[in-house]
Amino acid sequence: MLSCSSAFQRVAFMLMAPKLKPQRLHQIAETGAEQLVKKARTMTTESSMKDAFSTYADYLNNFNEKRERVVKASRDITMNSKKVIFQVHRLSKDNKEEVLEKAGKDLEAVRDQHFARLMRELQGTDFWKLRRAYSPGVQEYVEAATFYKFCLSGTLCTLDDINATLVPLSDPSLEPLQINILDYILGLADLTGELMRMAIGRISDGEIEFAQRICQFVRQIHRELMLVVPKMDDSYDMKSKMEVMLQSVIKIENACFSVHVRGSEYIPLLGDDAPTSYLLGAADIE
């Protein structure tokens, strides 16, 4: 009796329960399908985002590794370019050919070994992104090349001349690394400091004419850059180097002027036939 009664109650409950309308059943089915599609779409989106971030991570890791190699190459260029500059400073009227020959070979070694390694890292890429990593080495190389060229021929090594020597080191199928105008000008500004040291040394050795040529050359560089720098973008490095360049010009002028004004004290260095004027062959100041 109890079992029959409970069965009867279940049947009565089912009959009394509200029936779902067909529209409601259709909405439930659609909602379930939409949730499945949305879930699948979310999984696809998450997978694509992971792939994209994995690609970006690989790019950044490779970029940072390349930057470290570029910094190392730039440091090697700086160190070996300084050796070329030190070699040129050994120049005197008795050993000019010997010193410049060795300096020329050292400069070629810097270009063929260390600069070539830098170019292999940068050619064919957006090397401007890594400019701050290799700029110090390039500036030092420009300083060494221009210093050597002036002591060899008394002329300025231009940007085109330097870039022309780098072309054979490049892969013809890729965009070659070329020294930009800003790094060249910054290196040229550093050149005046080395020329100032050279001029003071030449005066102490009695080579007054060479020191005066250096003075005129440095004056000309400073005068030309004074016309260029105001038109450049805001560059703190260039402005600070212009101040140092002016100090170098003043030191060379003061040294040459001292020889001119106090020429009698420099007779043992100059010789009796050497002109004592700041401008060779000009009359002394009375």
Disulfide bonds with the S-S distance in Angstrom:
none
